[in-house]
């Protein structure tokens, strides 16, 4: 490994961090340092998010494994919404997560992009270091997550004309263009648009990643099965569980109620349950709809659910577990849940 190159990168980032007066820490790679020797695929987001400097996250590179797979981001390792989507993407293209050159275009942490001081200077710095990294690594496929990242990488890689490709989510499009040694693919941010496990997005994804698919691309059922594993690792051949047995099983296998609820909600979204059906399980229905994002936000706070939301949680867990075990339609399961726990 070119230790001198890695040391130079680290030194440049630390000096820029100090000179800019940032205080929330920084993070460059979500992969081990060895990817700087060479990687077929690169995957970049904009910058690390957060309003504090975590002590358990590597700054320059992971010691081992991929952060998308081994770190706790509000739940068990690899189970946050973004982690699951990114891991599904890596499966699509046949790459081990730790082998991907994964990182942040701008390494400096902020609660959101707008909150980062002196964004344009930070962005220019990020372009400079990634131009040097790409010159060293020479990936064949570079994936940019989010519009700011796509724009920056078009410039860094000298990509000319790009094609906009619908991804089965209204007017949302991905983007693909060529550079001298490979292809740039731009995708919407996967925490907001979880397209990797969405059946309606499959055709668009095939066009975006044409030529880079694994020979054993997982089908939608396999991707959903992966997402289900931390939530309910039972064989589908087992008999259906009763409502009480379902809850008992989940409580035994998931130590934290909120982690269990976030995992169940992830499973329902990935398996294609509509937000209207999700809303039907909530005590606001039919006066008001709820979204997956609201559900993640509420149960992701690690606070005890209020009484009405406890019943909402029971309905969610029941529908997710029974769909995993029986394959019954969501319309039927929603009605069964409402019969057991009336609004």
C-alpha positions as CSV (number, residue, x, y, z in Angstrom):
1,X,0.0,0.0,0.0
2,X,1.2,3.5,-0.8
3,X,1.4,4.7,2.9
4,X,2.8,8.0,1.8
5,X,-0.2,8.8,-0.3
6,X,-2.6,8.0,2.5
7,X,-0.6,10.0,5.0
8,X,-0.5,12.9,2.7
9,X,-4.3,12.8,2.3
10,X,-4.9,12.6,6.1
11,X,-2.5,15.5,6.7
12,X,-4.3,17.7,4.0
13,X,-7.7,17.0,5.5
14,X,-6.6,17.7,9.1
15,X,-4.9,21.0,8.1
16,X,-8.0,22.1,6.1
17,X,-10.3,21.1,9.0
18,X,-8.3,23.2,11.5
19,X,-7.9,26.2,9.2
20,X,-11.6,26.3,8.5
21,X,-12.6,26.2,12.2
22,X,-14.8,23.1,11.9
23,X,-15.7,21.4,15.2
24,X,-17.9,18.4,14.4
25,X,-15.1,16.1,13.1
26,X,-14.5,14.7,9.6
27,X,-14.7,11.5,7.7
28,X,-13.3,10.5,4.4
29,X,-13.7,6.8,3.8
30,X,-16.3,4.2,4.8
31,X,-14.0,1.5,3.6
32,X,-10.5,0.2,4.8
33,X,-7.5,2.2,3.6
34,X,-6.5,-0.7,1.3
35,X,-9.1,0.5,-1.3
36,X,-6.7,3.3,-2.1
37,X,-4.5,0.7,-3.8
38,X,-7.2,0.0,-6.3
39,X,-11.0,-0.6,-6.5
40,X,-13.4,-1.4,-9.4
41,X,-16.2,0.7,-7.9
42,X,-16.3,4.0,-6.1
43,X,-19.4,5.3,-4.2
44,X,-19.6,8.9,-2.9
45,X,-22.0,10.8,-0.8
46,X,-21.8,14.5,-0.1
47,X,-20.5,14.9,3.5
48,X,-21.0,13.2,6.8
49,X,-24.1,14.2,8.7
50,X,-24.5,14.9,12.4
51,X,-24.4,17.5,15.1
52,X,-21.7,16.0,17.2
53,X,-18.3,14.3,16.7
54,X,-18.8,10.5,17.2
55,X,-16.0,8.8,19.1
56,X,-16.7,5.4,17.6
57,X,-16.5,6.3,13.9
58,X,-13.2,6.2,12.0
59,X,-12.2,9.5,10.4
60,X,-9.7,8.6,7.6
61,X,-10.7,5.0,6.9
62,X,-12.2,1.9,8.5
63,X,-9.9,-0.5,10.3
64,X,-11.9,-3.4,8.8
65,X,-15.1,-3.9,7.0
66,X,-17.5,-1.3,5.5
67,X,-19.2,1.2,7.7
68,X,-22.4,0.5,5.7
69,X,-22.3,-3.1,7.0
70,X,-20.7,-3.1,10.4
71,X,-21.6,0.2,12.1
72,X,-24.6,1.0,14.3
73,X,-26.5,3.9,12.7
74,X,-29.5,4.0,15.1
75,X,-30.0,0.3,15.2
76,X,-28.2,-3.1,14.8
77,X,-25.2,-3.0,12.4
78,X,-26.1,-2.5,8.8
79,X,-29.9,-2.1,9.3
80,X,-30.5,1.7,9.0
81,X,-32.5,2.7,5.9
82,X,-29.4,4.1,4.1
83,X,-27.2,1.2,5.1
84,X,-29.7,-1.3,3.7
85,X,-30.1,0.6,0.4
86,X,-26.4,0.9,-0.1
87,X,-25.8,-2.7,0.7
88,X,-28.5,-3.7,-1.8
89,X,-26.7,-1.5,-4.4
90,X,-23.4,-3.3,-3.8
91,X,-25.2,-6.6,-4.2
92,X,-26.6,-5.5,-7.5
93,X,-23.1,-4.8,-8.9
94,X,-21.5,-7.8,-7.3
95,X,-19.1,-6.0,-5.0
96,X,-18.1,-6.8,-1.4
97,X,-18.9,-3.7,0.6
98,X,-15.4,-3.5,2.0
99,X,-13.9,-3.6,-1.5
100,X,-15.8,-0.4,-2.7
101,X,-14.0,2.9,-2.6
102,X,-16.8,4.5,-0.5
103,X,-16.5,7.9,1.0
104,X,-17.6,11.5,1.3
105,X,-16.9,14.1,-1.4
106,X,-16.5,16.7,1.4
107,X,-15.1,15.1,4.5
108,X,-16.3,17.7,7.0
109,X,-19.3,16.9,9.2
110,X,-22.4,19.1,9.5
111,X,-26.1,18.6,10.6
112,X,-27.0,19.2,6.9
113,X,-25.3,20.6,3.8
114,X,-26.7,24.1,4.3
115,X,-25.3,24.2,7.8
116,X,-21.7,23.7,6.7
117,X,-19.8,27.0,6.9
118,X,-18.0,28.1,3.8
119,X,-19.5,25.4,1.6
120,X,-17.9,26.5,-1.6
121,X,-14.4,26.4,-0.2
122,X,-15.1,23.0,1.3
123,X,-16.5,21.7,-2.0
124,X,-13.4,23.0,-3.9
125,X,-11.2,21.2,-1.3
126,X,-13.2,18.0,-1.8
127,X,-12.9,18.1,-5.5
128,X,-9.1,18.5,-5.2
129,X,-8.6,15.5,-3.0
130,X,-10.9,13.2,-5.0
131,X,-9.2,14.2,-8.2
132,X,-6.0,12.9,-6.6
133,X,-7.7,9.8,-5.3
134,X,-9.2,8.8,-8.6
135,X,-5.9,9.4,-10.3
136,X,-4.4,6.9,-7.8
137,X,-7.2,4.3,-7.8
138,X,-8.7,4.4,-11.3
139,X,-12.2,2.9,-10.7
140,X,-14.2,1.7,-13.6
141,X,-17.6,2.7,-12.1
142,X,-18.1,5.8,-10.0
143,X,-21.5,6.2,-8.3
144,X,-22.6,9.6,-7.1
145,X,-25.4,9.8,-4.5
146,X,-27.2,13.2,-4.7
147,X,-27.2,16.1,-7.1
148,X,-24.3,18.1,-5.7
149,X,-22.1,15.0,-5.9
150,X,-23.1,14.3,-9.5
151,X,-22.3,17.8,-10.5
152,X,-18.9,17.8,-8.8
153,X,-17.9,14.4,-10.2
154,X,-18.8,15.3,-13.8
155,X,-16.2,18.1,-13.4
156,X,-13.6,15.9,-11.7
157,X,-13.9,13.1,-14.2
158,X,-14.4,15.3,-17.2
159,X,-17.7,13.7,-18.1
160,X,-19.3,15.3,-21.1
161,X,-22.9,14.5,-22.1
162,X,-25.0,12.5,-19.6
163,X,-28.2,10.7,-20.1
164,X,-31.1,11.2,-17.6
165,X,-32.9,7.9,-16.9
166,X,-36.2,7.7,-14.9
167,X,-36.0,5.4,-11.9
168,X,-39.6,4.7,-11.4
169,X,-40.3,7.4,-8.8
170,X,-42.4,10.1,-10.5
171,X,-40.1,12.6,-12.2
172,X,-37.0,11.5,-10.3
173,X,-34.1,10.4,-12.6
174,X,-30.7,8.9,-12.4
175,X,-27.9,10.0,-14.6
176,X,-25.2,8.2,-16.6
177,X,-22.2,9.4,-18.6
178,X,-18.8,8.2,-19.6
179,X,-15.3,9.3,-18.7
180,X,-11.9,8.2,-20.1
181,X,-11.7,4.9,-18.2
182,X,-15.2,4.1,-17.1
183,X,-18.7,5.3,-16.3
184,X,-20.3,7.8,-13.9
185,X,-23.7,6.9,-12.5
186,X,-25.7,9.5,-10.5
187,X,-28.6,8.3,-8.3
188,X,-30.9,10.2,-5.9
189,X,-30.1,10.1,-2.2
190,X,-31.1,6.6,-1.1
191,X,-32.3,7.7,2.4
192,X,-35.0,9.7,0.7
193,X,-35.6,7.6,-2.4
194,X,-35.0,3.9,-1.5
195,X,-35.0,2.7,-5.1
196,X,-32.7,-0.3,-4.7
197,X,-35.4,-2.5,-3.3
198,X,-38.3,-1.1,-5.2
199,X,-39.8,-3.2,-8.0
200,X,-40.9,-0.1,-10.0
201,X,-37.3,1.1,-10.1
202,X,-35.8,-2.1,-11.4
203,X,-36.0,-1.3,-15.1
204,X,-34.4,2.1,-14.7
205,X,-31.6,0.7,-12.5
206,X,-30.8,-1.9,-15.2
207,X,-30.3,0.9,-17.7
208,X,-28.2,3.0,-15.3
209,X,-25.9,0.2,-14.4
210,X,-25.9,-1.6,-17.7
211,X,-22.6,-3.5,-18.0
212,X,-21.9,-3.5,-14.3
213,X,-24.4,-6.0,-13.0
214,X,-23.3,-9.1,-11.2
215,X,-24.0,-12.3,-13.0
216,X,-26.0,-13.3,-9.9
217,X,-28.0,-10.1,-9.4
218,X,-30.4,-10.8,-6.5
219,X,-34.0,-10.7,-7.3
220,X,-36.5,-8.6,-5.4
221,X,-37.5,-11.4,-3.1
222,X,-33.8,-12.1,-2.2
223,X,-33.2,-8.4,-1.5
224,X,-36.3,-8.3,0.8
225,X,-35.1,-11.5,2.5
226,X,-31.8,-9.8,3.3
227,X,-33.6,-6.9,4.8
228,X,-35.8,-9.2,6.8
229,X,-32.9,-11.1,8.4
230,X,-32.1,-8.8,11.4
231,X,-35.8,-8.5,12.0
232,X,-37.1,-12.0,11.9
233,X,-34.7,-14.8,10.9
234,X,-37.3,-17.6,10.6
235,X,-37.6,-20.0,7.6
236,X,-40.6,-19.3,5.5
237,X,-41.6,-23.0,5.8
238,X,-42.5,-22.6,9.5
239,X,-46.2,-22.4,10.4
240,X,-47.8,-18.9,10.9
241,X,-47.3,-17.4,14.3
242,X,-50.2,-16.1,16.4
243,X,-50.2,-12.5,17.3
244,X,-48.9,-13.1,20.8
245,X,-46.2,-15.6,19.5
246,X,-45.1,-13.1,16.9
247,X,-44.6,-10.4,19.5
248,X,-42.9,-12.8,21.9
249,X,-40.5,-14.0,19.1
250,X,-39.6,-10.4,18.1
251,X,-39.0,-9.4,21.7
252,X,-36.8,-12.4,22.2
253,X,-34.7,-11.7,19.0
254,X,-34.6,-7.9,19.2
255,X,-33.3,-6.5,22.4
256,X,-34.5,-3.0,21.8
257,X,-38.2,-2.3,21.1
258,X,-37.4,0.8,19.0
259,X,-34.8,-1.1,16.9
260,X,-37.3,-3.8,16.3
261,X,-39.9,-1.3,15.1
262,X,-37.5,0.5,12.8
263,X,-36.5,-2.9,11.3
264,X,-40.2,-3.9,10.8
265,X,-40.9,-0.6,9.1
266,X,-37.9,-1.0,6.8
267,X,-39.2,-4.4,5.9
268,X,-42.7,-3.2,5.1
269,X,-41.4,-0.4,2.9
270,X,-38.9,-2.6,1.0
271,X,-41.6,-5.3,0.5
272,X,-43.9,-2.7,-1.2
273,X,-46.6,-1.9,1.4
274,X,-48.1,1.5,0.4
275,X,-48.2,4.5,2.7
276,X,-52.0,4.4,2.5
277,X,-51.9,0.9,4.0
278,X,-49.3,2.1,6.5
279,X,-51.7,5.0,7.4
280,X,-54.6,2.5,7.9
281,X,-52.6,1.0,10.8
282,X,-52.3,4.4,12.6
283,X,-54.8,5.9,15.0
284,X,-54.9,9.1,12.8
285,X,-56.6,7.2,10.0
286,X,-58.7,8.2,8.1
287,X,-58.3,11.9,9.2
288,X,-54.6,12.0,8.3
289,X,-52.0,10.0,6.5
290,X,-48.7,9.1,8.0
291,X,-45.5,8.4,6.0
292,X,-42.6,6.0,6.4
293,X,-40.3,8.8,7.1
294,X,-42.5,10.0,10.1
295,X,-42.6,6.4,11.4
296,X,-38.8,6.0,11.2
297,X,-38.3,9.4,12.8
298,X,-40.7,8.6,15.7
299,X,-39.5,5.1,16.6
300,X,-35.9,5.9,15.9
301,X,-35.7,8.3,18.9
302,X,-35.3,5.4,21.4
303,X,-38.2,6.8,23.5
304,X,-40.9,4.6,24.9
305,X,-44.0,4.9,22.5
306,X,-47.1,6.5,23.9
307,X,-50.1,4.3,24.5
308,X,-51.7,4.8,21.1
309,X,-48.4,4.4,19.3
310,X,-47.8,1.2,21.2
311,X,-50.9,-0.2,19.5
312,X,-49.6,1.2,16.2
313,X,-46.3,-0.6,16.9
314,X,-48.1,-3.9,17.6
315,X,-49.9,-3.7,14.3
316,X,-46.7,-2.9,12.4
317,X,-44.8,-5.8,13.9
318,X,-47.7,-8.2,13.2
319,X,-48.1,-7.2,9.6
320,X,-44.3,-7.4,8.9
321,X,-43.9,-10.8,10.7
322,X,-47.0,-12.4,9.0
323,X,-46.0,-11.1,5.6
324,X,-42.5,-12.6,6.0
325,X,-43.9,-15.9,7.2
326,X,-47.1,-16.3,5.1
327,X,-46.7,-14.1,2.1
328,X,-50.3,-12.9,2.5
329,X,-51.3,-9.6,0.8
330,X,-50.9,-6.4,2.8
331,X,-54.6,-5.6,2.4
332,X,-55.6,-8.8,4.2
333,X,-52.9,-8.4,6.9
334,X,-53.9,-4.8,7.6
335,X,-57.4,-6.0,8.3
336,X,-56.2,-8.8,10.5
337,X,-54.1,-6.4,12.5
338,X,-57.0,-4.0,12.9
339,X,-59.2,-6.8,14.1
340,X,-56.6,-7.7,16.8
341,X,-55.8,-4.2,17.8
342,X,-58.8,-1.9,16.9
343,X,-58.2,1.8,16.3
